[in-house]
Amino acid sequence: MEIAREQLIRRVAEEANYWQKDVRNVFNALEKVVLECFGEVSDDEPISIRILQGLALHGYVVPERERVNPQDQSPIICPPTVKVSAKYSDLFKKKIQEQYDEKAK
């Protein structure tokens, strides 16, 4: 199952008793701020952004490095890249499991 962004906006608006356009504005602003924060990540300092209680996005820079081209074994330089991952707390995972268990009853 995939929940599209608009479906999520609709559900959050219903849960919070807000207009969908207001929730959409918040989602747009959140996306912009998160992207700006990841744009500020530096080579020597990783970033961690707590999106929800129990859910965080992490990012770090992999520095420029030399690799070998598998086609001809010539050296190539890989530019610096930002790697992003998500981490979930054990409590968050437990709450998800509890939601599932309640539905299964």
C-alpha positions in Angstrom: 0.0 0.0 0.0 1.2 3.4 -0.9 -0.2 6.6 0.7 0.1 9.5 -1.7 1.1 12.9 -0.4 -2.4 14.3 -1.0 -4.0 11.4 0.9 -1.7 12.1 3.8 -2.6 15.8 3.7 -6.3 14.9 3.7 -5.9 12.5 6.6 -3.8 15.0 8.7 -6.3 17.8 8.0 -9.2 15.6 9.2 -7.3 14.5 12.3 -6.2 18.0 13.2 -9.5 19.7 12.1 -7.6 22.0 9.8 -8.3 23.0 6.2 -6.4 20.9 3.7 -4.8 24.0 2.1 -3.4 24.9 5.5 -1.9 21.4 6.0 -0.6 21.4 2.4 1.2 24.8 3.2 2.7 23.2 6.3 3.9 20.1 4.3 5.4 22.4 1.7 7.2 24.5 4.3 8.4 21.4 6.1 9.8 20.0 2.8 11.6 23.3 2.1 13.1 23.5 5.5 14.3 19.9 5.6 15.9 20.3 2.1 17.6 23.6 3.3 18.9 21.8 6.4 20.3 19.0 4.3 21.9 21.6 2.1 23.8 22.9 5.1 25.4 19.5 6.0 29.1 19.8 6.1 32.0 17.4 5.5 32.9 17.2 9.2 29.4 17.4 10.9 26.5 15.1 10.2 23.0 16.3 10.5 20.0 14.8 12.3 16.5 16.1 11.9 13.7 14.8 14.1 10.6 14.8 11.9 8.3 13.1 14.4 8.6 11.8 17.9 10.6 8.6 17.2 11.4 9.3 13.5 14.6 11.1 12.5 16.3 11.8 9.2 20.1 11.6 9.2 22.6 12.9 6.7 26.3 13.0 6.2 28.8 13.7 3.5 30.9 11.0 1.9 34.1 12.8 0.9 35.6 12.8 -2.6 37.2 9.4 -3.2 39.1 7.5 -5.8 37.6 4.4 -7.3 38.3 2.0 -10.1 36.3 2.0 -13.3 35.1 -1.7 -13.6 35.1 -1.5 -17.4 38.8 -0.6 -18.0 40.3 -0.5 -14.5 41.2 3.2 -14.8 41.0 5.4 -11.7 38.0 7.7 -11.4 37.2 10.3 -8.9 33.8 10.2 -7.2 32.6 13.6 -6.1 31.4 14.2 -2.5 27.9 13.0 -2.0 25.3 13.4 0.8 23.9 10.2 2.1 20.5 10.2 3.8 18.9 7.6 6.0 15.9 7.4 8.4 16.0 6.0 11.9 13.1 4.9 14.1 13.1 4.6 17.8 12.1 1.4 19.5 9.1 3.1 21.0 7.9 4.2 17.6 8.3 0.7 16.2 6.4 -0.6 19.2 3.5 1.8 18.6 3.3 0.7 15.0 3.2 -2.9 16.1 0.4 -2.1 18.6 -1.6 -0.4 15.8 -1.2 -3.5 13.7 -2.1 -5.8 16.5 -5.3 -3.8 17.3 -6.4 -4.0 13.7 -5.7 -7.8 13.5 -8.1 -8.5 16.4 
